Amino acid sequence: MKDFRDLIVWAKAHQFTLSIYELTKQFPSDENYGLTSQLRRSAASIPTNLAEVCGRGSDRELARFCDIAMGSASEADYQLLLAKDLGYVDSTTFETLYQQLTEIQRMLRSFIQRLRSS
């Protein structure tokens, strides 16, 4: 059993989620049950899946939950792009968040490969 707080990828995903929550406070109120909710859920799902599996056990299961986190990261990637294209996110903020998300995805891929090779 691992402590999810010890995972650097979890810390980065948590910080990304906090940034998404802060960003989406500025979205139009008619998006509360649409894009705001979807983007928040997909972002929060990344660190949530890492935390959940750390309470379980095997490397195989950890790799599976990292796969799920990768899917959530891909969802957040698209939703962030959609928010930018709708004019809810300026280019600078988008680029910063996109860089954070890309790093999280890279770390997850590396982590999955390491888990599956052991």
Phi and psi in degrees as a GROMACS rama.xvg file:
@    title "Ramachandran Plot"
@    xaxis  label "Phi"
@    yaxis  label "Psi"
@TYPE xy
-107.293  155.566  LYS-2
-91.9028  117.332  ASP-3
-58.9961  -26.5399  PHE-4
-65.6039  -17.7579  ARG-5
-82.3219  -11.4053  ASP-6
-85.0317  121.469  LEU-7
-61.0676  -39.8785  ILE-8
-62.9267  -36.0083  VAL-9
-64.5366  -45.2148  TRP-10
-60.7607  -41.8443  ALA-11
-67.4401  -39.7155  LYS-12
-67.5263  -37.1497  ALA-13
-63.9201  -45.2192  HIS-14
-63.2216  -41.0557  GLN-15
-58.9627  -44.9018  PHE-16
-61.5866  -43.2497  THR-17
-60.7367  -40.6051  LEU-18
-64.3969  -40.0529  SER-19
-65.0176  -42.7043  ILE-20
-60.9033  -42.9942  TYR-21
-63.8012  -45.5614  GLU-22
-60.4192  -46.782  LEU-23
-72.3087  -11.5405  THR-24
-60.7155  -25.2788  LYS-25
-90.3699  -7.30611  GLN-26
-67.7138  155.499  PHE-27
-58.5734  146.429  PRO-28
-63.2815  -25.6224  SER-29
-72.6449  -4.80234  ASP-30
-96.9608  0.504103  GLU-31
-53.3464  -40.0281  ASN-32
-101.266  6.25983  TYR-33
-114.061  -111.173  GLY-34
-61.4528  -39.5086  LEU-35
-57.1307  -51.255  THR-36
-63.5723  -45.0671  SER-37
-63.6652  -44.8859  GLN-38
-66.089  -41.7351  LEU-39
-62.6015  -44.44  ARG-40
-65.6595  -42.4834  ARG-41
-67.9569  -39.2311  SER-42
-64.9857  -47.363  ALA-43
-67.0861  -25.912  ALA-44
-66.114  -26.2446  SER-45
-64.4771  -61.4271  ILE-46
-68.8694  -27.0655  PRO-47
-62.7543  -44.8428  THR-48
-64.6053  -36.7062  ASN-49
-66.2958  -41.5396  LEU-50
-65.9097  -42.5004  ALA-51
-60.5218  -46.2114  GLU-52
-72.4019  -27.7973  VAL-53
-65.2716  -21.0698  CYS-54
-83.8417  -0.0434302  GLY-55
-104.228  -96.9663  ARG-56
-169.322  -89.0872  GLY-57
-71.3447  158.262  SER-58
-64.0087  -33.8804  ASP-59
-62.3697  -44.9867  ARG-60
-67.6705  -37.8725  GLU-61
-60.7094  -43.3388  LEU-62
-62.2633  -39.695  ALA-63
-64.2468  -43.1818  ARG-64
-70.8795  -29.8964  PHE-65
-66.5311  -35.9626  CYS-66
-60.668  -43.0668  ASP-67
-63.943  -42.5933  ILE-68
-61.054  -37.8014  ALA-69
-62.6305  -40.7114  MET-70
-61.3894  -42.1908  GLY-71
-64.886  -37.7102  SER-72
-64.1029  -38.8982  ALA-73
-65.547  -39.7955  SER-74
-60.9209  -46.8418  GLU-75
-62.4053  -37.107  ALA-76
-57.4461  -51.7452  ASP-77
-64.7794  -44.4861  TYR-78
-64.017  -35.3147  GLN-79
-66.316  -42.3809  LEU-80
-61.9211  -43.34  LEU-81
-60.4422  -44.308  LEU-82
-60.3239  -39.6483  ALA-83
-64.957  -46.7795  LYS-84
-65.5482  -26.6049  ASP-85
-82.9523  -5.12178  LEU-86
85.7605  14.7888  GLY-87
-86.5521  -16.5952  TYR-88
-131.605  129.543  VAL-89
-76.55  162.36  ASP-90
-60.4833  -39.3297  SER-91
-65.1441  -47.0795  THR-92
-64.1061  -43.4252  THR-93
-56.6985  -47.9905  PHE-94
-61.9643  -41.8695  GLU-95
-62.0712  -48.5122  THR-96
-67.9579  -37.978  LEU-97
-63.0677  -40.6593  TYR-98
-62.7425  -43.7929  GLN-99
-60.1805  -46.1042  GLN-100
-65.817  -40.1571  LEU-101
-61.7348  -40.2838  THR-102
-64.8367  -41.3845  GLU-103
-61.8081  -44.5086  ILE-104
-62.7827  -42.1513  GLN-105
-61.9299  -43.9898  ARG-106
-64.9753  -40.9323  MET-107
-63.273  -44.887  LEU-108
-57.7082  -46.0318  ARG-109
-63.5895  -42.7966  SER-110
-62.7243  -44.9817  PHE-111
-60.7083  -45.8086  ILE-112
-60.5083  -43.3185  GLN-113
-64.4267  -41.7595  ARG-114
-65.5026  -39.7205  LEU-115
-76.0052  -22.2241  ARG-116
-87.1891  -11.755  SER-117
